[in-house]
Amino acid sequence: MKKEFIEADRALKKNGYVQVRAKGSHYIYSNGVQSVALNIKLNRMVMARVLKECGIWL
């Protein structure tokens, strides 16, 4: 797994998101209101955009 994916995974879990399911290289997280999909091959720019959409700042 890439470092960026692991960082995003930790940030999401710290902010109340749980992994709902995974299929192939895509992991789906949800906090009960909003869902977000992360690809294992995540790069830093996409990670920043996804976390910003979730309201998480690193």
DSSP file (Angstrom, degrees, kcal/mol; ACC not computed):
  #  RESIDUE AA STRUCTURE BP1 BP2  ACC     N-H-->O    O-->H-N    N-H-->O    O-->H-N    TCO  KAPPA ALPHA  PHI   PSI    X-CA   Y-CA   Z-CA
    1    1 A M              0   0    0      0, 0.0     2,-0.1     0, 0.0    40,-0.1   0.000 360.0 360.0 360.0 146.6    0.0    0.0    0.0
    2    2 A K     >  -     0   0    0     38,-0.8     4,-1.9     1,-0.1     3,-0.2  -0.452 360.0-120.6 -78.4 151.7    1.1    3.5   -0.7
    3    3 A K  H  > S+     0   0    0      1,-0.2     4,-2.3     2,-0.2     5,-0.2   0.866 112.5  55.8 -57.6 -40.3    2.0    5.9    2.1
    4    4 A E  H  > S+     0   0    0     38,-0.3     4,-2.4     1,-0.2    -1,-0.2   0.887 105.8  50.8 -63.7 -39.7   -0.7    8.4    1.0
    5    5 A F  H  > S+     0   0    0     37,-0.3     4,-2.7    35,-0.3    -1,-0.2   0.923 110.4  49.2 -63.7 -43.9   -3.4    5.7    1.2
    6    6 A I  H  X S+     0   0    0     -4,-1.9     4,-2.2     2,-0.2    -2,-0.2   0.901 111.5  49.4 -63.7 -41.2   -2.3    4.8    4.7
    7    7 A E  H  X S+     0   0    0     -4,-2.3     4,-2.3     2,-0.2    -1,-0.2   0.922 113.1  46.2 -62.3 -45.1   -2.3    8.5    5.8
    8    8 A A  H  X S+     0   0    0     -4,-2.4     4,-2.6     2,-0.2     5,-0.2   0.899 110.6  53.7 -65.6 -40.6   -5.8    9.0    4.4
    9    9 A D  H  X S+     0   0    0     -4,-2.7     4,-2.3     1,-0.2    -2,-0.2   0.930 111.2  45.5 -58.5 -47.8   -7.1    5.8    6.0
   10   10 A R  H  X S+     0   0    0     -4,-2.2     4,-2.2     1,-0.2    -2,-0.2   0.910 112.8  50.4 -63.7 -43.1   -5.8    7.0    9.4
   11   11 A A  H  X S+     0   0    0     -4,-2.3     4,-1.1     2,-0.2    -2,-0.2   0.911 111.9  47.3 -63.6 -42.8   -7.2   10.5    9.0
   12   12 A L  H ><>S+     0   0    0     -4,-2.6     5,-2.4     1,-0.2     3,-0.6   0.935 112.5  48.6 -64.4 -45.6  -10.6    9.2    8.0
   13   13 A K  H ><5S+     0   0    0     -4,-2.3     3,-1.2     1,-0.2    -1,-0.2   0.860 107.9  55.0 -64.7 -35.6  -10.8    6.7   10.9
   14   14 A K  H 3<5S+     0   0    0     -4,-2.2    -1,-0.2     1,-0.3    -2,-0.2   0.791 107.6  52.0 -64.8 -27.6   -9.8    9.4   13.4
   15   15 A N  T <<5S-     0   0    0     -4,-1.1    -1,-0.3    -3,-0.6    -2,-0.2   0.061 129.3 -88.2-102.3  23.5  -12.7   11.5   12.2
   16   16 A G  T < 5S+     0   0    0     -3,-1.2     2,-0.3     1,-0.3    -3,-0.2   0.504  81.8 134.2  92.0   4.4  -15.4    9.0   12.6
   17   17 A Y      < -     0   0    0     -5,-2.4     2,-0.3    -6,-0.2    -1,-0.3  -0.669  34.1-164.3 -87.0 143.5  -15.3    7.2    9.2
   18   18 A V  E     -A   30   0A   0     12,-2.5    12,-2.3    -2,-0.3     2,-0.5  -0.938  29.2-104.8-123.9 150.1  -15.4    3.4    9.1
   19   19 A Q  E     -A   29   0A   0     -2,-0.3    10,-0.3    10,-0.2     3,-0.1  -0.628  35.4-179.5 -74.6 121.2  -14.6    1.1    6.2
   20   20 A V  E     -     0   0A   0      8,-3.0     2,-0.3    -2,-0.5    -1,-0.2   0.884  58.8 -27.4 -89.2 -46.2  -17.8   -0.1    4.8
   21   21 A R  E     -A   28   0A   0      7,-1.2     7,-2.9     2,-0.0     2,-0.3  -0.975  49.4-143.7-161.3 169.7  -16.6   -2.4    2.0
   22   22 A A  E     -A   27   0A   0     -2,-0.3     2,-0.4     5,-0.2     5,-0.2  -0.996  11.5-179.9-143.6 140.5  -13.8   -3.0   -0.4
   23   23 A K  E >   -A   26   0A   0      3,-2.4     3,-1.7    -2,-0.3     2,-0.4  -0.925  65.5 -41.0-143.8 116.1  -13.8   -4.2   -4.0
   24   24 A G  T 3  S-     0   0    0     -2,-0.4    15,-0.0     1,-0.3     0, 0.0  -0.536 124.9 -21.3  67.8-124.0  -10.6   -4.6   -5.9
   25   25 A S  T 3  S+     0   0    0     -2,-0.4    15,-2.4    -3,-0.1     2,-0.5   0.278 117.4  96.1-101.8  10.6   -8.4   -1.6   -5.2
   26   26 A H  E <   -AB  23  39A   0     -3,-1.7    -3,-2.4    13,-0.2     2,-0.4  -0.887  53.0-165.8-108.1 130.5  -11.2    0.7   -4.0
   27   27 A Y  E     -AB  22  38A   0     11,-3.2    11,-3.0    -2,-0.5     2,-0.5  -0.950   9.2-150.3-114.4 131.3  -12.1    1.1   -0.3
   28   28 A I  E     -AB  21  37A   0     -7,-2.9    -8,-3.0    -2,-0.4    -7,-1.2  -0.888  14.0-173.4-106.9 127.4  -15.4    2.7    0.7
   29   29 A Y  E     -AB  19  36A   0      7,-3.1     7,-2.6    -2,-0.5     2,-0.3  -0.892   2.8-178.3-118.0 148.8  -15.6    4.7    3.9
   30   30 A S  E     -AB  18  35A   0    -12,-2.3   -12,-2.5    -2,-0.3     5,-0.2  -0.996  27.3-164.9-145.3 149.5  -18.7    6.2    5.5
   31   31 A N        -     0   0    0      3,-1.8     4,-0.1    -2,-0.3   -14,-0.1   0.168  66.2 -93.4-113.4  14.9  -19.5    8.2    8.6
   32   32 A G  S    S+     0   0    0      2,-0.3     3,-0.1   -14,-0.1   -15,-0.0   0.059 121.6  44.4  96.8 -23.8  -23.3    7.6    8.4
   33   33 A V  S    S+     0   0    0      1,-0.4     2,-0.4     0, 0.0    -1,-0.1   0.721 115.3  32.0-114.9 -46.2  -24.0   10.7    6.4
   34   34 A Q        -     0   0    0     20,-0.1    -3,-1.8     2,-0.0    -1,-0.4  -0.914  63.4-156.8-121.8 142.7  -21.3   11.0    3.7
   35   35 A S  E     -B   30   0A   0     -2,-0.4     2,-0.3    -5,-0.2    -5,-0.2  -0.894   8.6-173.2-116.8 150.0  -19.4    8.2    1.9
   36   36 A V  E     -B   29   0A   0     -7,-2.6    -7,-3.1    -2,-0.3     2,-0.4  -0.998  13.3-144.7-142.9 142.1  -16.0    8.5    0.2
   37   37 A A  E     -B   28   0A   0     -2,-0.3     2,-0.4    -9,-0.2    -9,-0.2  -0.907  13.5-167.0-109.5 133.8  -14.1    6.0   -2.0
   38   38 A L  E     -B   27   0A   0    -11,-3.0   -11,-3.2    -2,-0.4     2,-0.4  -0.964  11.4-144.7-119.7 136.9  -10.3    5.7   -1.9
   39   39 A N  E >   -B   26   0A   0     -2,-0.4     3,-1.0   -13,-0.2   -13,-0.2  -0.785  19.0-129.9 -94.7 142.5   -8.1    3.9   -4.4
   40   40 A I  T 3  S+     0   0    0    -15,-2.4   -38,-0.8    -2,-0.4   -35,-0.3   0.807 108.3  61.2 -60.6 -29.0   -5.1    2.1   -3.1
   41   41 A K  T 3  S+     0   0    0    -16,-0.2    -1,-0.3   -40,-0.1     2,-0.1  -0.115  80.0 156.0 -91.0  37.7   -3.0    3.8   -5.8
   42   42 A L    <   -     0   0    0     -3,-1.0   -37,-0.3    -2,-0.2   -38,-0.3  -0.369  29.8-150.7 -67.5 136.4   -3.9    7.2   -4.3
   43   43 A N     >  -     0   0    0    -39,-0.1     4,-2.4    -2,-0.1     5,-0.2  -0.670  28.7-103.9-104.5 168.4   -1.5   10.1   -5.0
   44   44 A R  H  > S+     0   0    0     -2,-0.2     4,-2.2     1,-0.2     5,-0.2   0.846 117.0  52.0 -60.9 -38.9   -0.9   13.1   -2.7
   45   45 A M  H  > S+     0   0    0      2,-0.2     4,-1.8     1,-0.2    -1,-0.2   0.922 112.8  43.9 -66.9 -44.0   -3.0   15.6   -4.7
   46   46 A V  H  > S+     0   0    0      2,-0.2     4,-2.6     1,-0.2     5,-0.2   0.893 111.4  55.3 -67.5 -39.3   -6.1   13.4   -4.8
   47   47 A M  H  X S+     0   0    0     -4,-2.4     4,-2.5     1,-0.2     5,-0.2   0.927 107.8  49.1 -58.5 -45.7   -5.7   12.5   -1.1
   48   48 A A  H  X S+     0   0    0     -4,-2.2     4,-2.1     1,-0.2    -1,-0.2   0.897 111.8  48.8 -61.7 -41.1   -5.7   16.3   -0.3
   49   49 A R  H  X S+     0   0    0     -4,-1.8     4,-2.2     2,-0.2    -2,-0.2   0.923 112.3  47.6 -65.3 -44.7   -8.9   16.8   -2.4
   50   50 A V  H  X S+     0   0    0     -4,-2.6     4,-1.4     1,-0.2    -2,-0.2   0.928 113.7  46.7 -63.8 -45.9  -10.7   13.9   -0.8
   51   51 A L  H  <>S+     0   0    0     -4,-2.5     5,-3.1     1,-0.2     4,-0.4   0.871 110.9  52.9 -66.1 -35.6   -9.9   14.9    2.7
   52   52 A K  H ><5S+     0   0    0     -4,-2.1     3,-1.1    -5,-0.2    -1,-0.2   0.902 106.3  52.9 -65.0 -40.8  -10.8   18.5    2.0
   53   53 A E  H 3<5S+     0   0    0     -4,-2.2    -1,-0.2     1,-0.3    -2,-0.2   0.819 109.6  49.9 -62.6 -30.1  -14.2   17.4    0.7
   54   54 A C  T 3<5S-     0   0    0     -4,-1.4    -1,-0.3     2,-0.2    -2,-0.2   0.514 119.4-112.5 -85.2  -6.1  -14.7   15.4    4.0
   55   55 A G  T < 5S+     0   0    0     -3,-1.1     2,-0.5    -4,-0.4    -3,-0.2   0.769  72.1 136.6  80.4  26.8  -13.8   18.5    6.0
   56   56 A I      < -     0   0    0     -5,-3.1     2,-0.5    -6,-0.1    -1,-0.3  -0.923  34.7-165.8-111.6 130.0  -10.5   17.0    7.3
   57   57 A W              0   0    0     -2,-0.5    -9,-0.0    -3,-0.1    -5,-0.0  -0.958 360.0 360.0-116.2 130.1   -7.3   19.0    7.4
   58   58 A L              0   0    0     -2,-0.5    -1,-0.1   -10,-0.1   -10,-0.0   0.432 360.0 360.0 -92.5 360.0   -3.9   17.4    7.9
